[in-house]
Amino acid sequence: YDASKPDPRPTETKLKDEYLTCEVCKHTFDFNKYAPHQLPCGDTACLDCLRQFAGRKGKAEEMHCPVCDRLTAVPGNHVCCFPPNAGTLKILEVFKLVEAYKKEFVPCIGCDEKGEARCLECQENYCDEHANFHSIVAATKHHTVVKFMDILAEPQKILRLMELSSVASTQLGPGAVCTTCNALCCLVCAITEHKGHSVKEIGDTMSTIHEKMRPVMKRVEQNTYNIKQNLKIAEDVDKEMNIMLQRCKRDLNISFMGVVRGSRDRQNELFADVNKVLNEKRQTS
């Protein structure tokens, strides 16, 4: 088609051609053979093209980028070790869900009703009721929840929301602590939604925690040392008790055997005396 004229392609087709098509082989990306992988130069190509350009079924130490022809090292000596293009996969996943939504039943993760919306942060599908609940709960009220009908109507707008959501989750991660709400927040939210609250950067908060924990850790170390010393003393006492017990057993055995020998000797003496008396009586009679 002529680029100077309005693009006659449907919006979905245009986005699919622009974001979900391999520049080399023109196949639509998927999650298997044509999975999108990103090279160090920034270009993205499907796994099948990378294998063909690397040769030897994808095993190589270096290869030329199929898009810009720049020489690049192959991580792990195999093209499958190039990292997947997470942004493209996220777009692909949403469009797969939209296609499924148009043709079949997409379940809500919270019930058996049909899914009507998706949270871009949680990557979960919700019915209208659960989508509304997800949007008002404190923990998830800042998430981006979009309806499948809106994606069908304005896919370009939703694509932009997805990009912003991806940037927010990767670049604007927790960088501060709101002690008023007792919650982590990014630096943007710290000056917007938590305006007027007691907010500190995570680095400062961690330093304060470390200072407060230092005497506690010293006490823990001292208590650990004392416990080890007491345990050693207890082990020594236990050894001494065992030695004393063995000695007592030995002394008891010696004493008992002495008593037994004395009793036998006395018994023999008595028997001898009795026999002597009997013999004398026999002689006199």
ABEGO torsion letter per residue (X at the ends): XBAABBBABBAAAAAAAAAABBAAAGBBBBABAABBBBBAAGBBBBAAAAAAAAEGGGBBABBBBAAAGBBBBBBGGBAAABBBBAAAAAAAAAAAAAAAAAABBBBBAABABBBABBBAAAGBBBBAAAAAAAAABAAAAABBBBBAAAAAABAAAAAAAAAAAAAAAAAABBABBBAAAGBBBBAAAAABAABGBBBBBAAAAAAAAAAAAAAAAAAAAAAAAAAAAAAAAAAAAAAAAAAAAAAAAAAAAAAAAAAAAAAAAAAAAAAAAAAAAAAAAAAAX
